[in-house]
Amino acid sequence: MAAEAIATIPVDGGRIAYRRLGRGRPLIVLNGLAATSADWDLSFIDRLASGNEIVLLDIFVLFPSDLAESIYREFGDVVAAARAKLARNLVDRQAAAMDAWHHNGAGDRLRELSAPTLVATGTEDIVIPASNALALVNVIPDAWLAQFKGGGHAFMAQYPGSLADLINEFLAL
């Protein structure tokens, strides 16, 4: 699929960049903080755009683009490496904080969701434990859980075709 031009919209005094591809149901595709819409696997994007109008957001563009790209180039793998070296008690504190979020704050509102929800995760994600996905599915009514065996934090790059097909099938229900 041909690359579409990047457009921007104003948000809180900054700008967010986005691209639109395909035709059909609208589907917003978000990437991580230090990533851009260009980081998605092309086969993943092509499969999603085959039946949807996808909107690829560059959420970090509130920063100057050269700064954001420098951060991504320099530190993208550092987070995963650092997470792997964290002490067990620190990981447990993170899990406790996530649990508190689910029970004492915004997480409580997840029970009110009425939209069909698909939660996907890699089983070997060391940045966001796969158990967080299970916690979401246990709170969101009728949510579906897809676990990609052996998948890490970037499981969508490891399984682009399978994930895109799953999303398209889920949206077709």
C-alpha positions, 0 to 999 in steps of 0.5 A, a space after each residue: 500500500 502506498 504511503 499516505 501524506 502525514 497530516 497534523 492536528 492541533 492539540 493543547 498547544 502542540 500538534 499530533 501527526 497522523 496518516 490515513 490509509 484504506 477504506 472501510 470501518 475507521 480504526 485508530 492504530 496507536 503506537 508506543 510513546 517513543 515510536 512513530 506510525 512509520 514503525 509499524 510492520 508494512 504487512 500488518 498495516 496493509 492487512 488492516 487497511 484492506 478492510 478498514 480506514 486506519 488512522 495511524 497516530 504519532 502521539 509523541 509529536 507534541 515534542 519537536 520531531 527531531 527530539 522524539 526521533 533522537 529519543 527513540 533511536 538512542 533509548 528504544 531498547 533501553 527500557 526493555 533491558 532495564 525492565 529485565 534487570 529490575 529487582 523482584 520487589 520493584 516488579 511486585 510494586 508495579 503489579 500492586 500499583 496496577 492492581 490499585 489502578 484497577 480497583 481504586 481509580 480509572 480501572 473501575 470505569 472499565 466495567 462500564 465499557 459496552 464496546 466490543 474489546 479485544 486485548 492482545 499481548 505477548 506472553 513474554 513481554 518484560 515491559 508490560 507483563 501479560 498478566 496485565 492483559 488478563 486483569 483487563 479482560 477480567 474487568 471489561 465485560 465480554 472482552 476477548 483475550 489473545 495471547 501470542 506465545 513467545 511474543 515480547 513487548 513488540 509482539 505485533 512486529 513478531 506476528 504482524 499477519 496473525 495479529 492483523 487477521 485477528 483484529 480484522 476477524 474481531 471487527 467483522 463480528 
